[in-house]
């Protein structure tokens, strides 16, 4: 059977949704299949075929994708920018449904989430591909390839939840590459995870259209957005994206009441200008609120940007000081294990609430979501429900 016959057979036998009018597909069921387990050999999985969400048919077998701001117009037998979605005779398919290239437990702090169930574990899954091309991507081996170029295995949404429970995880994390490009799989896994009593957390660049994001958020418990810079030029030249859709996504997430944290990877000479940092922090305080955790993370040379040195620690500490001056209350330094900027400090009395050295976490003065020294409510998700913003 050649590739075209395989696709036709799969399309004919699958229970596919008619999404040409942009109908959303959270209600679809998932078959049960065996997962080889985290210690088993990688399985060579056949091409996954599942109709994509959020696209329209334009005639002459051409489609337009409405999942991310690129809004790719894709001809027959062609793929969108992400490489993970393909037009087959006028029907758009995701090629990564049920086919992650990685699945493993991680500390929640690795994402990083510092105000969301500290010391818990998250079952982290990803599929190949991305809708951006950051020149410094640390996961470029899986984000900047097509599905057939990565080793994948079969993992249904139900088995994803089962594995997470078996490994003692509290959450399922959609991470490592860009979850937007495996939207349908993430949506199905989030339903299975919720049914199993697990949390869902998305780690994303936030380069997504409004409607898909709004449809997804009710199924997410926390979202971490990598804000690349506060410059549209940087987004276009370094990341092949745009800033404005990401800022809109941040506002939508915050308005939806889903727990939000932001990471800003600081690249020397690229996005570390104090004026840009100040403008960024002022925007966060005005549009999102002073209690949204902001992580200034250290850059290390990788992928296409090996010409830059690691971010000087004093640059990160200066950025943290600027953020505090702008009124942000929970500002962190990342990728510098042992730096005091890893710790969570009470903004009212200065008590050290959570002590961190890398992934060694010690809760010191946080009780029931409040500072045990002065009683201030600390925003975050410490128990079953999120705390409201500190007053």
Sine and cosine of phi, psi and omega as CSV:
sin_phi,cos_phi,sin_psi,cos_psi,sin_omega,cos_omega
0.00,0.00,0.84,-0.55,0.01,-1.00
-0.99,0.16,0.04,-1.00,-0.12,-0.99
-0.90,0.44,-0.65,0.76,-0.02,-1.00
-0.90,0.43,-0.68,0.73,0.02,-1.00
-0.90,0.44,-0.62,0.78,0.03,-1.00
-0.88,0.48,-0.70,0.71,-0.02,-1.00
-0.90,0.44,-0.67,0.75,0.01,-1.00
-0.90,0.43,-0.67,0.74,0.00,-1.00
-0.89,0.45,-0.71,0.71,0.00,-1.00
-0.90,0.43,-0.67,0.75,-0.01,-1.00
-0.91,0.42,-0.60,0.80,0.00,-1.00
-0.95,0.31,-0.52,0.85,-0.07,-1.00
-1.00,-0.04,-0.24,0.97,-0.06,-1.00
-0.99,0.11,0.43,-0.90,0.08,-1.00
-1.00,-0.04,1.00,0.03,-0.13,-0.99
-0.99,-0.15,0.50,-0.87,0.05,-1.00
-1.00,0.04,0.55,-0.84,0.10,-0.99
-1.00,0.01,0.98,-0.20,-0.13,-0.99
-0.93,-0.38,0.28,0.96,-0.01,-1.00
-0.90,0.44,-0.36,0.93,0.07,-1.00
-0.99,-0.15,0.34,0.94,0.11,-0.99
0.94,0.33,0.42,0.91,0.04,-1.00
-0.95,0.33,0.63,-0.78,-0.09,-1.00
-1.00,0.02,0.52,-0.86,-0.19,-0.98
-0.90,-0.43,0.67,0.75,0.02,-1.00
-0.93,0.36,-0.39,0.92,-0.16,-0.99
-0.99,0.15,-0.12,0.99,-0.09,-1.00
-0.91,0.41,0.66,-0.76,0.07,-1.00
-0.99,0.15,0.17,-0.98,-0.03,-1.00
-0.75,-0.66,0.70,-0.71,0.05,-1.00
-0.95,0.32,0.33,-0.94,0.02,-1.00
-0.99,-0.17,0.75,-0.66,0.05,-1.00
-0.60,-0.80,0.36,-0.93,-0.05,-1.00
-0.97,0.23,0.67,-0.74,0.09,-1.00
-0.98,-0.21,0.75,-0.67,-0.08,-1.00
-0.91,0.42,-0.26,0.97,0.02,-1.00
1.00,-0.05,0.41,-0.91,-0.11,-0.99
-0.92,0.40,-0.35,0.94,-0.04,-1.00
-0.98,-0.22,-0.02,1.00,-0.04,-1.00
-0.99,0.15,0.26,-0.97,0.03,-1.00
-0.93,0.37,0.46,-0.89,0.04,-1.00
-0.89,0.45,0.68,-0.74,0.02,-1.00
-0.99,-0.17,0.69,-0.72,0.09,-1.00
-0.99,0.17,0.98,-0.21,-0.08,-1.00
-1.00,-0.02,0.62,-0.78,0.09,-1.00
-0.92,0.38,0.27,-0.96,-0.01,-1.00
-0.85,0.53,0.81,-0.59,0.03,-1.00
-0.98,0.19,0.62,-0.78,-0.03,-1.00
-0.71,-0.70,0.86,-0.51,-0.04,-1.00
-0.43,-0.90,0.74,-0.67,-0.05,-1.00
-0.89,0.46,0.68,-0.73,-0.05,-1.00
-0.97,0.24,0.36,-0.93,0.12,-0.99
-1.00,-0.09,0.33,-0.94,0.18,-0.98
0.85,0.53,0.88,0.48,0.17,-0.99
-0.55,-0.84,0.29,-0.96,0.05,-1.00
-0.78,-0.62,0.52,-0.85,0.05,-1.00
-1.00,0.01,0.72,-0.70,-0.11,-0.99
-0.93,-0.37,0.03,1.00,-0.05,-1.00
1.00,-0.07,0.37,-0.93,-0.04,-1.00
0.82,0.57,0.56,0.83,0.03,-1.00
0.88,0.48,0.38,0.92,0.04,-1.00
-0.98,-0.19,0.56,-0.83,0.03,-1.00
-0.76,-0.65,0.30,-0.96,0.15,-0.99
-0.79,-0.61,0.80,-0.60,-0.01,-1.00
-0.99,0.12,0.65,-0.76,0.03,-1.00
-0.83,-0.56,0.48,0.88,0.02,-1.00
-0.99,0.10,-0.71,0.70,-0.01,-1.00
-0.84,-0.55,0.22,-0.98,-0.09,-1.00
-0.89,0.45,-0.19,0.98,0.06,-1.00
-0.92,0.39,-0.55,0.84,-0.02,-1.00
0.72,0.69,0.84,0.54,-0.05,-1.00
-0.85,0.52,0.70,-0.71,0.20,-0.98
-0.99,-0.13,0.87,-0.49,-0.21,-0.98
-0.84,-0.54,0.82,-0.57,0.05,-1.00
-0.99,0.17,0.16,-0.99,0.01,-1.00
-0.85,0.52,0.71,-0.71,0.01,-1.00
0.93,0.36,0.27,0.96,0.03,-1.00
-0.91,-0.41,0.21,-0.98,0.00,-1.00
-0.86,-0.50,0.34,-0.94,0.11,-0.99
-0.97,0.23,0.03,-1.00,-0.04,-1.00
-0.83,0.56,-0.60,0.80,-0.07,-1.00
-0.94,0.35,-0.34,0.94,0.01,-1.00
0.98,0.21,-0.07,1.00,-0.08,-1.00
-0.96,-0.27,0.10,1.00,-0.04,-1.00
-0.70,-0.72,0.74,-0.67,-0.15,-0.99
-0.73,-0.68,0.63,-0.77,0.07,-1.00
-1.00,0.02,0.87,-0.49,0.06,-1.00
-0.87,-0.49,0.99,-0.16,0.05,-1.00
0.84,0.54,0.64,0.77,0.08,-1.00
1.00,-0.02,0.02,1.00,0.11,-0.99
-0.91,-0.41,0.74,-0.67,-0.07,-1.00
-1.00,-0.09,0.76,-0.65,-0.04,-1.00
-0.85,-0.53,0.59,-0.81,0.26,-0.96
-1.00,0.03,0.70,-0.71,-0.07,-1.00
-0.99,-0.16,0.11,0.99,-0.10,-0.99
-0.86,-0.51,0.16,0.99,0.00,-1.00
-0.90,0.43,0.78,-0.63,-0.02,-1.00
0.94,0.34,0.15,0.99,-0.12,-0.99
-0.79,-0.61,0.95,0.32,0.07,-1.00
-0.96,0.29,0.40,-0.92,0.10,-0.99
-0.98,-0.22,-0.15,0.99,0.10,-0.99
-0.46,-0.89,0.56,-0.83,0.06,-1.00
-0.39,-0.92,0.92,-0.39,-0.06,-1.00
-0.33,-0.94,0.40,-0.92,0.04,-1.00
-0.99,0.17,0.64,-0.77,0.04,-1.00
-0.70,-0.71,0.46,-0.89,0.19,-0.98
-0.88,0.47,0.63,-0.78,0.00,-1.00
-0.88,0.47,-0.46,0.89,0.01,-1.00
-0.92,0.38,-0.31,0.95,-0.01,-1.00
-0.95,0.31,-0.34,0.94,-0.14,-0.99
-0.92,0.39,-0.60,0.80,-0.16,0.99
-0.99,-0.11,0.62,-0.78,0.25,-0.97
-0.87,-0.49,0.84,-0.54,-0.01,-1.00
-0.96,-0.28,-0.24,0.97,-0.02,-1.00
-0.86,-0.51,0.45,0.89,-0.03,-1.00
-0.70,-0.71,0.97,-0.25,0.04,-1.00
0.68,0.74,0.89,0.45,-0.01,-1.00
-0.84,0.54,0.54,-0.84,0.00,-1.00
0.95,0.31,0.14,0.99,0.05,-1.00
-1.00,-0.02,0.16,-0.99,0.00,-1.00
-0.92,-0.38,0.54,-0.84,0.01,-1.00
-0.82,-0.57,0.78,-0.63,0.06,-1.00
-0.98,0.19,0.92,-0.38,-0.22,-0.98
-0.97,-0.24,0.84,-0.55,-0.02,-1.00
-0.82,-0.57,0.46,-0.89,0.03,-1.00
-0.44,-0.90,0.45,-0.89,0.15,-0.99
-0.87,-0.49,0.30,-0.95,-0.04,-1.00
-0.93,0.36,0.54,-0.84,0.12,-0.99
0.92,-0.40,0.26,-0.96,0.02,-1.00
-0.30,-0.95,0.43,-0.90,0.05,-1.00
-0.98,-0.17,0.21,0.98,0.14,-0.99
-0.72,-0.70,0.12,-0.99,0.03,-1.00
-0.63,-0.78,0.97,0.23,0.01,-1.00
-0.95,0.30,0.78,-0.62,-0.10,-1.00
-0.93,0.36,-0.18,0.98,-0.02,-1.00
-0.90,-0.43,0.30,0.95,-0.11,-0.99
-0.85,0.53,0.81,-0.58,-0.01,-1.00
-0.99,0.16,-0.23,0.97,0.03,-1.00
-0.92,-0.39,0.55,0.84,-0.12,-0.99
-0.88,0.47,-0.43,0.90,-0.02,-1.00
-0.89,0.46,-0.42,0.91,0.03,-1.00
-0.91,-0.41,-0.39,0.92,-0.02,-1.00
-0.99,0.12,-0.49,0.87,-0.10,-1.00
-0.96,-0.28,0.56,0.83,0.05,-1.00
-0.75,-0.66,0.24,-0.97,0.09,-1.00
-1.00,-0.02,0.33,-0.94,-0.07,-1.00
-0.81,0.59,-0.63,0.78,-0.04,-1.00
-0.96,0.28,-0.14,0.99,0.01,-1.00
-1.00,-0.10,-0.02,1.00,-0.01,-1.00
-0.85,-0.53,0.52,-0.85,0.08,-1.00
-0.98,0.21,0.83,-0.56,-0.03,-1.00
-0.80,-0.60,0.26,-0.97,0.03,-1.00
-0.64,-0.77,0.28,-0.96,-0.03,-1.00
-0.99,0.16,0.81,-0.59,0.06,-1.00
-0.53,-0.85,0.98,-0.21,0.01,-1.00
-0.96,0.29,0.33,-0.94,0.05,-1.00
-0.83,0.56,-0.65,0.76,0.00,-1.00
-0.91,0.42,-0.66,0.75,0.02,-1.00
-0.95,0.32,-0.47,0.88,0.10,-1.00
-0.88,0.48,-0.74,0.68,0.02,-1.00
-0.90,0.44,-0.64,0.77,-0.01,-1.00
-0.90,0.44,-0.69,0.73,0.03,-1.00
-0.89,0.45,-0.67,0.74,0.00,-1.00
-0.86,0.51,-0.70,0.72,0.03,-1.00
-0.91,0.42,-0.71,0.71,-0.03,-1.00
-0.88,0.48,-0.51,0.86,-0.02,-1.00
-1.00,-0.03,0.10,0.99,0.07,-1.00
0.97,0.26,0.43,0.90,-0.01,-1.00
-1.00,0.08,0.50,-0.87,0.04,-1.00
-1.00,-0.10,-0.36,0.93,-0.09,-1.00
-0.65,-0.76,0.33,-0.94,0.25,-0.97
-0.95,-0.32,0.78,-0.62,-0.03,-1.00
-0.93,-0.37,0.73,-0.68,0.04,-1.00
-0.97,-0.24,0.94,-0.33,-0.38,-0.93
-0.40,-0.92,-0.13,-0.99,0.09,-1.00
0.95,0.31,-0.80,0.60,0.13,-0.99
-0.97,-0.23,-0.72,-0.70,0.06,-1.00
-0.87,-0.49,0.94,-0.35,-0.05,-1.00
-0.85,0.52,-0.42,0.91,0.01,-1.00
-0.84,0.55,-0.58,0.81,-0.08,-1.00
-0.98,0.20,-0.27,0.96,0.16,-0.99
-0.91,-0.40,0.69,0.72,-0.10,-0.99
-0.81,0.59,-0.75,0.67,-0.08,-1.00
-0.90,0.44,-0.65,0.76,0.03,-1.00
-0.93,0.38,-0.69,0.73,0.05,-1.00
-0.87,0.49,-0.67,0.74,-0.01,-1.00
-0.87,0.49,-0.72,0.69,-0.01,-1.00
-0.92,0.39,-0.65,0.76,0.03,-1.00
-0.91,0.42,-0.58,0.81,-0.02,-1.00
-0.91,0.41,-0.59,0.81,0.05,-1.00
-0.92,0.39,-0.70,0.72,0.01,-1.00
-0.90,0.43,-0.62,0.78,0.00,-1.00
-0.91,0.41,-0.71,0.70,0.02,-1.00
-0.87,0.49,-0.67,0.75,0.01,-1.00
-0.89,0.46,-0.52,0.86,0.01,-1.00
-1.00,0.06,0.01,1.00,0.00,-1.00
1.00,0.10,0.33,0.94,-0.01,-1.00
-0.99,-0.17,0.39,-0.92,0.13,-0.99
-1.00,0.07,0.34,-0.94,0.11,-0.99
-0.85,-0.52,0.76,-0.65,0.05,-1.00
-0.75,-0.66,0.69,-0.72,-0.01,-1.00
-0.92,-0.40,0.74,-0.67,0.05,-1.00
-0.92,-0.40,0.94,-0.35,-0.24,-0.97
-0.59,-0.80,0.32,-0.95,0.15,-0.99
-1.00,0.07,-0.13,0.99,0.07,-1.00
0.96,0.28,0.30,0.95,0.01,-1.00
-1.00,-0.03,0.99,0.14,-0.15,-0.99
-0.53,-0.85,0.47,-0.88,0.05,-1.00
-0.96,0.28,0.36,-0.93,-0.10,-0.99
-0.89,0.47,-0.75,0.66,-0.11,-0.99
-0.90,0.43,-0.73,0.68,0.07,-1.00
-0.84,0.54,-0.65,0.76,0.00,-1.00
-0.89,0.45,-0.71,0.70,0.00,-1.00
-0.89,0.45,-0.59,0.81,0.02,-1.00
-0.93,0.36,-0.51,0.86,-0.05,-1.00
-0.99,0.14,-0.59,0.81,-0.18,-0.98
-0.83,0.55,-0.58,0.82,0.04,-1.00
-0.87,0.49,-0.26,0.96,-0.03,-1.00
-0.97,-0.23,0.04,1.00,0.01,-1.00
-0.95,-0.30,0.60,-0.80,0.07,-1.00
-0.99,-0.16,-0.41,0.91,0.02,-1.00
-0.38,-0.93,0.50,-0.86,0.04,-1.00
-0.70,-0.71,0.73,-0.69,0.14,-0.99
-0.92,-0.40,0.80,-0.59,-0.02,-1.00
-0.94,-0.34,0.76,-0.64,0.15,-0.99
-1.00,0.08,0.98,-0.22,0.06,-1.00
-1.00,0.04,0.94,-0.33,-0.20,-0.98
-0.95,0.32,-0.59,0.81,-0.04,-1.00
-0.16,-0.99,0.09,-1.00,0.10,-0.99
-0.92,-0.39,0.70,0.71,-0.05,-1.00
-0.56,-0.83,0.82,-0.57,0.03,-1.00
-0.92,0.39,-0.55,0.83,0.03,-1.00
-0.88,0.47,-0.68,0.73,0.05,-1.00
-0.86,0.50,-0.72,0.69,0.00,-1.00
-0.85,0.53,-0.70,0.72,-0.06,-1.00
-0.94,0.33,-0.66,0.75,-0.12,-0.99
-1.00,0.06,-0.55,0.83,-0.09,-1.00
-0.98,-0.19,-0.50,0.86,-0.13,-0.99
-0.88,-0.48,-0.13,0.99,-0.06,-1.00
0.84,0.54,0.69,0.73,0.01,-1.00
-0.64,-0.77,-0.31,-0.95,0.05,-1.00
-0.66,-0.75,0.52,-0.85,-0.07,-1.00
-0.97,0.23,-0.71,0.71,-0.18,-0.98
-0.84,0.55,-0.69,0.72,0.03,-1.00
-0.88,0.48,-0.51,0.86,0.01,-1.00
-0.95,0.32,-0.67,0.74,0.04,-1.00
-0.88,0.47,-0.64,0.77,0.05,-1.00
-0.90,0.43,-0.65,0.76,0.03,-1.00
-0.88,0.47,-0.65,0.76,0.03,-1.00
-0.87,0.50,-0.69,0.72,0.00,-1.00
-0.91,0.41,-0.63,0.78,0.01,-1.00
-0.91,0.42,-0.68,0.73,0.01,-1.00
-0.88,0.47,-0.71,0.70,-0.01,-1.00
-0.90,0.44,-0.69,0.73,0.00,-1.00
-0.91,0.41,-0.48,0.88,-0.02,-1.00
-0.97,0.24,-0.19,0.98,0.02,-1.00
0.99,0.17,0.21,0.98,0.06,-1.00
-0.99,0.13,0.66,-0.75,-0.04,-1.00
-0.87,0.49,0.73,-0.68,-0.12,-0.99
-0.79,-0.62,0.72,-0.70,0.20,-0.98
-0.74,-0.67,0.45,-0.89,-0.08,-1.00
-0.82,-0.57,0.68,-0.74,0.12,-0.99
-0.90,-0.45,0.71,-0.70,0.05,-1.00
-0.84,-0.55,0.97,-0.25,0.03,-1.00
-0.98,0.22,0.87,-0.49,-0.12,-0.99
-1.00,-0.06,0.92,-0.40,0.03,-1.00
-0.98,-0.19,0.81,-0.59,-0.01,-1.00
-0.83,0.56,0.77,-0.64,0.03,-1.00
0.94,0.34,-0.06,1.00,-0.11,-0.99
-0.97,-0.23,-0.76,0.65,-0.03,-1.00
-0.62,-0.79,0.48,0.88,-0.08,-1.00
-0.95,-0.31,0.19,0.98,0.01,-1.00
-0.89,0.45,0.77,-0.63,-0.04,-1.00
-0.83,0.56,-0.56,0.83,0.02,-1.00
-0.92,0.39,-0.62,0.79,0.04,-1.00
-0.93,0.38,-0.66,0.75,0.03,-1.00
-0.89,0.46,-0.67,0.75,0.01,-1.00
-0.90,0.44,-0.69,0.72,0.02,-1.00
-0.89,0.45,-0.65,0.76,0.05,-1.00
-0.86,0.52,-0.76,0.65,-0.06,-1.00
-0.92,0.39,-0.60,0.80,0.04,-1.00
-0.90,0.43,-0.64,0.77,0.02,-1.00
-0.91,0.42,-0.70,0.71,0.00,-1.00
-0.86,0.51,-0.72,0.70,-0.03,-1.00
-0.89,0.45,-0.65,0.76,-0.04,-1.00
-0.96,0.29,-0.71,0.71,-0.16,-0.99
-1.00,-0.05,-0.48,0.88,-0.10,-1.00
-0.90,-0.44,-0.50,0.86,-0.02,-1.00
0.92,-0.40,0.42,-0.91,-0.11,-0.99
-0.97,0.24,-0.20,0.98,-0.09,-1.00
-0.99,-0.16,0.11,0.99,0.08,-1.00
-0.97,0.24,0.87,-0.50,0.00,-1.00
-0.88,0.48,0.71,-0.70,0.02,-1.00
-0.84,-0.54,0.82,-0.58,-0.02,-1.00
-0.94,-0.33,0.88,-0.48,0.16,-0.99
-1.00,-0.03,0.92,-0.40,-0.15,-0.99
-0.96,-0.29,0.58,-0.82,-0.03,-1.00
-0.98,0.18,0.73,-0.68,0.05,-1.00
-1.00,0.06,0.63,-0.77,0.17,-0.99
-0.82,-0.57,0.64,-0.77,-0.07,-1.00
-0.84,0.54,0.74,-0.67,-0.01,-1.00
-0.27,-0.96,0.25,-0.97,0.08,-1.00
0.79,0.61,-0.91,-0.42,-0.07,-1.00
-0.99,-0.13,0.10,1.00,-0.03,-1.00
-0.80,-0.59,0.87,0.49,0.04,-1.00
-1.00,-0.04,0.01,1.00,-0.01,-1.00
-0.99,0.11,-0.24,0.97,0.00,-1.00
-1.00,-0.08,0.51,-0.86,0.08,-1.00
-0.99,0.16,0.24,-0.97,0.14,-0.99
-0.85,0.53,0.48,-0.88,0.01,-1.00
-0.89,0.46,0.80,-0.60,0.09,-1.00
-0.86,0.51,0.66,-0.75,-0.02,-1.00
-0.88,0.48,-0.58,0.82,-0.02,-1.00
-0.91,0.42,-0.45,0.89,0.08,-1.00
-0.92,0.40,-0.67,0.74,0.05,-1.00
-0.90,0.43,-0.68,0.74,-0.01,-1.00
-0.92,0.39,-0.58,0.81,0.08,-1.00
-0.91,0.42,-0.66,0.75,0.03,-1.00
-0.89,0.46,-0.64,0.77,0.03,-1.00
-0.89,0.46,-0.67,0.75,0.02,-1.00
-0.90,0.44,-0.65,0.76,0.03,-1.00
-0.88,0.48,-0.68,0.73,-0.01,-1.00
-0.89,0.46,-0.68,0.73,0.03,-1.00
-0.90,0.43,-0.63,0.78,0.02,-1.00
-0.89,0.46,-0.55,0.83,0.02,-1.00
-0.98,0.17,-0.02,1.00,0.10,-0.99
0.98,-0.17,0.04,1.00,0.03,-1.00
-0.96,0.27,0.68,-0.73,-0.18,-0.98
-0.99,-0.13,-0.42,0.91,-0.07,-1.00
-0.79,-0.62,1.00,-0.06,-0.08,-1.00
-0.85,-0.53,0.72,-0.69,-0.13,-0.99
-0.79,-0.61,0.38,-0.93,0.14,-0.99
-0.93,-0.36,0.80,-0.59,-0.06,-1.00
-0.91,-0.41,0.36,-0.93,0.00,-1.00
0.92,0.40,0.38,0.92,0.09,-1.00
-0.74,-0.68,0.97,0.23,-0.07,-1.00
-0.83,0.56,0.74,-0.67,0.02,-1.00
1.00,-0.07,-0.19,0.98,0.04,-1.00
-0.94,0.34,0.68,-0.73,0.02,-1.00
-0.84,0.54,-0.35,0.94,0.01,-1.00
-0.93,0.38,-0.10,1.00,0.09,-1.00
-0.98,0.19,-0.37,0.93,-0.15,-0.99
-0.98,0.17,0.47,-0.89,0.12,-0.99
-1.00,-0.09,0.84,-0.54,-0.07,-1.00
-0.90,-0.43,0.66,-0.75,0.07,-1.00
-0.92,0.39,0.83,-0.55,-0.03,-1.00
-0.95,0.32,-0.24,0.97,0.00,-1.00
-1.00,-0.01,-0.80,0.60,-0.11,-0.99
-0.94,-0.33,-0.16,0.99,0.03,-1.00
0.99,0.10,0.09,1.00,0.02,-1.00
-0.91,0.41,0.59,-0.81,0.06,-1.00
-0.99,0.13,0.94,-0.34,-0.08,-1.00
-0.99,0.15,-0.72,0.70,0.00,-1.00
-0.71,-0.70,0.79,-0.61,0.04,-1.00
-0.98,-0.19,0.77,-0.64,-0.01,-1.00
-0.79,-0.62,0.69,-0.73,0.22,-0.98
-0.73,-0.68,0.99,-0.10,-0.15,-0.99
0.91,0.42,-0.83,-0.56,0.00,-1.00
-0.98,-0.20,0.24,0.97,0.14,-0.99
-1.00,-0.01,0.93,-0.36,-0.14,-0.99
-0.90,-0.44,0.74,-0.68,0.07,-1.00
-0.75,-0.66,0.88,-0.48,0.05,-1.00
-0.99,0.11,0.86,-0.51,-0.14,-0.99
-0.94,-0.34,-0.78,0.62,-0.11,-0.99
-0.76,-0.65,0.56,0.83,0.04,-1.00
-0.89,-0.45,0.89,-0.46,-0.03,-1.00
-0.74,-0.67,0.88,-0.48,0.02,-1.00
0.87,0.50,0.53,0.85,0.00,-1.00
0.98,0.19,0.20,0.98,0.00,-1.00
-0.78,-0.63,0.43,-0.90,0.11,-0.99
-0.93,0.38,0.83,-0.56,-0.03,-1.00
-0.96,0.29,-0.20,0.98,0.00,-1.00
-1.00,0.01,-0.69,0.73,-0.07,-1.00
-0.85,-0.53,-0.13,0.99,0.06,-1.00
1.00,0.09,0.10,1.00,0.00,-1.00
-0.91,0.41,0.73,-0.69,0.10,-1.00
-0.96,0.30,0.80,-0.60,-0.02,-1.00
-0.98,-0.19,0.89,-0.46,-0.04,-1.00
-0.89,0.46,0.64,-0.77,-0.02,-1.00
0.40,-0.92,-0.12,-0.99,0.07,-1.00
-0.87,-0.50,1.00,-0.04,-0.07,-1.00
-0.99,-0.17,-0.45,0.89,0.02,-1.00
-0.83,-0.55,-0.75,-0.66,-0.02,-1.00
-1.00,0.07,-0.35,0.94,-0.06,-1.00
-0.75,-0.66,0.50,-0.87,0.01,-1.00
-0.95,0.30,0.57,-0.82,0.14,-0.99
-0.98,0.20,0.48,-0.88,0.09,-1.00
-0.97,0.23,0.23,-0.97,-0.03,-1.00
-0.85,0.53,0.55,-0.84,0.03,-1.00
-0.92,0.40,0.55,-0.83,0.00,-1.00
-1.00,-0.04,0.00,0.00,0.00,0.00
